[in-house]
Amino acid sequence: MYIITAKTHLHVGSGNSNAGVIDNLVQRDPADNLPCIYASSLKGAFREYFEVGPVKNKTLADIIFGEGKNKDSQGTKKGSHIFHQASLLSIPARSNVKLFYHATCKSVLEKFIEDSELFNIDVIALRKEVEELPKLDNKTLIIGNKMDNMQIEDYFIFDEYKTDVPNLKKLLGTDIVIFSDEDFKDLCSDYNLPVIARNNLENGQSKNLWYEQIVPRQAKFYFFTARNCDTDNFDTHVNGNNVQIGANASIGYGVCTISNFKSE
């Protein structure tokens, strides 16, 4: 299991537009409509990292990711690793008292725990912390001390939670805010994710203006890999390193730190 932390803005495109308003939308999970990174896009980014990126080892890339048809083989060859979709864990939310908070909701945390247990990763202590979080109906919960007139995005803080949650802080960071499911979905909707105008200039004149949706830096995702052999070369090369994921590498998008999530 790995945690992806976006160090720069991230655009992994879905190929869809929003009725002509947003030209390039990010990928979303069909079940909950939250931003995600499809397994095929994730695998492609890692393959490029191994083939032409810092690793530069095509032989190892073929072992891990599989090998296509060539003159010496009759068909494709399966790789040693299976990749699963990267799901959203938290997203930065701007505040009037700090630069940003790591925002999430209880349903996202519960899904993270369920997925972890599906792959036999021990998160018993984290499960206990999440189960003890109060139920939120149209409320917002700040982990720690609430400040006067505190506001995050367009939401005011109604409750504070002073119980220690070391595992949750280890996962997300020290500054955490828990939204209700409804408000978190709204925070991640097409109307609230940042949209950046892109412009193509020819001889100093604007020839093509389009609008691109991004997931902002410091957003966190998680994904799983499964191995069908004993090789651990994938973890050796990616754990703690930066990998470029998604489009627009030439303008600095998609630089992500990959960290192995260890069982408790």
Number of C-alpha atoms within 10 A of each C-alpha: 18 19 24 24 23 25 19 18 20 26 23 25 20 15 10 13 16 10 7 10 10 18 17 21 22 23 22 18 15 9 6 9 12 21 26 22 26 20 18 11 18 19 20 14 18 19 22 18 21 24 16 12 14 13 15 14 14 15 12 17 23 18 16 25 21 17 17 12 10 9 6 6 10 9 11 11 14 15 17 20 20 16 16 18 19 22 24 24 25 26 26 22 21 16 16 11 13 12 10 18 25 21 25 26 21 19 14 18 20 15 13 20 18 15 16 19 13 10 12 10 16 15 17 13 13 20 17 12 15 17 12 10 14 11 11 16 11 12 17 23 23 22 21 17 10 16 11 8 9 15 18 20 14 10 15 14 20 13 17 16 16 11 11 11 19 13 18 18 15 10 14 21 12 15 15 21 23 26 24 19 18 13 18 21 18 14 22 18 14 18 11 12 18 14 18 12 11 11 13 11 11 9 6 7 9 10 10 10 11 14 17 18 25 23 24 21 18 23 23 26 22 25 24 20 16 12 14 11 10 7 13 12 12 18 15 10 13 19 15 14 12 19 21 23 25 19 15 14 13 7 8 13 22 28 20 24 21 20 18 16 16 10 11 10
